[in-house]
């Protein structure tokens, strides 16, 4: 197998956050491209934001009329008439009500837009992830990948649902309020502009520092998730080897890095708003003083109503500026998360130029033809340049011709491998760990592509076979079993989704799993959760064998298929395995040499080369490495 991206205990440096980098300019464009599905709703949101901003400005302007035309004339009257004042207050209330309703509507609409956008992003992420080669998952931690689905998408949600509408609202409000202030007093407007210019300069300095560390924070968060996920999966080994303290030290290292990046990011972010608020308060005082001085000296015809209205507008002006500054951090963090999301989506998908497909077939006399029914006969379908279909029955003839392979393009794992497995033959691979046994089966599946040489399947180069069809023709039982949340029956049917309940039960009986399944609380309808945590390792392996049996493939790959089964269970399962292997081409990897004695050919690998080949007796007679392994003179491990 390829080297994992991180070892459990010996490579903690791999988790240290790399220096933050700025996101590419196209990231924001790609995020907003997902808005296309909600274009009309977004137009309605902008319209509501416009109404809300105009209502706020109209309310502030109406304050001048309220004071100068309705309140001031009442002062000193013996019998004041409050009816016009009440009517004016009612009008003012209606203006503010329109603004409140607009805010309510656009917030509800933004929830729909945000959740819908994230749904489509997650759908695309998951679909594209399914197209990634196995190499990607061998070189990236699961926790870091999961962080892109959770932390990074949540940062996007906050930006779309909250920051974006607030940002648009702030910009619209700033423009509307600025025009209104100019209408009331250009002298006081100059005071406001000077103060806001100072705000913007301070905001730019602080937000720049904060943004850099928010990007680092997102990267560090993904690495912490990756470390936690690895430690959870490795709890059995951690406790068995008393490695708790070392695991704590490793977590402290990555957690400290996250703490440092988060502290620096929020240190700048948290001081931004108080600074803006206090500058806004200073602006309020300056306007009051300047406006009072102008009014007392009779300059510009300022009245009490104009000053009160301008003070209200100045608040409405400085507050959006502060909000824009506040949203900058949220936008930067969201775009940092979006960058990581698009990094996953931009990973090179698994290439597949195969044109040969696998179809159900039947014989019409001596002619092989395609059918939609499951006949138990499979055929490779090839279409020539003239559009004529040709069919070749799938028999399971697999051959390697001088195959070289390396995982990284540098260190050779397999060297000059040549072998053949004729239909119905059982081929076994033995050798020490790391000799290249599992790698050979990975190449048959095209989980990886070879560097040199050729692999053929029924005489067809496997590079010409569509990968999904190639893998449909192969049944695999791995040493590490993955079970999915669902019933026992669902997990067996994973081998062939159109299999009936009866076929699944028959496969379980073939694998020897029926006896323990029927003793479960609900039998075949028992729900398995947590990767089958309620089952023993041997029971999990039996379900994996049943899954391969129901697929009914012509070629089987058994990678340590009985390694987790005790001797007594192995004896029960072996009979079913023999029946399953009957008439099929089988590749077996096993440490228990007793399970490969009846193989047609046994290949002994060492350092990526085949050093011995032959049947059981022939290899014993050679008295080479296989003889040493079988007699115990040399251990596999």
Helices and strands as residue ranges (DSSP letters): G 12-15, H 26-33, G 34-38, H 39-65, I 66-71, G 72-74, H 83-130, H 134-139, H 142-149, H 151-158, I 159-163, H 164-184, H 186-233, H 235-240, H 244-296, H 304-345, E 357-364, E 367-370, E 378-383, E 389-393, E 398-406, E 412-421, E 426-430, H 437-444, E 452-457, E 460-461, G 462-464, H 467-472, E 474-477, E 486-487, H 488-493, H 501-511, H 514-517, G 523-525, E 527-528, H 537-551, E 555-559, H 567-581, E 585-589, G 593-595, E 601-606, E 609-614, H 616-622, H 625-631
